[in-house]
Amino acid sequence: FGYFGYVAANRDVPEDVVYDLTKQMYESADRIRSLHRSFNNFDPASMATGFPGPLHPGAERFYREVGILN
């Protein structure tokens, strides 16, 4: 049993802001996992999976750059 948590951003948030936030989360996976045991299974490679809506262009750009999305 598990769940996904998402960070949602309004489409009006600038692309570079969402790109930078996504990058920081990706690069800080060890720190995020250390914050609370509920984050133990946080896996940056799955950050773009199962999202219930469209990806923000900034997040999509980052995911493509690191190869999470093709």
C-alpha positions, 0 to 999 in steps of 0.5 A: 500500500502506498500513495503518491504526493504531488506538487501542483503549480498554476500554469501561470507560474513561470517555467524557470521557477517550476524547473528549478523547484523540480531540479532541487527536489530531484537533486535533494532526494537523500535529504527528502528521504531523511526528513520523515520516514513517510518519504523513505520510498521517495524515488526521483526516477518516479517523480513524473509517473502517475500524475493525475493531470498535465505536467507544467512545462518547467517540470516537463523540460527538466524530466526530459533533460534527465531522461525521466520522460522521452 
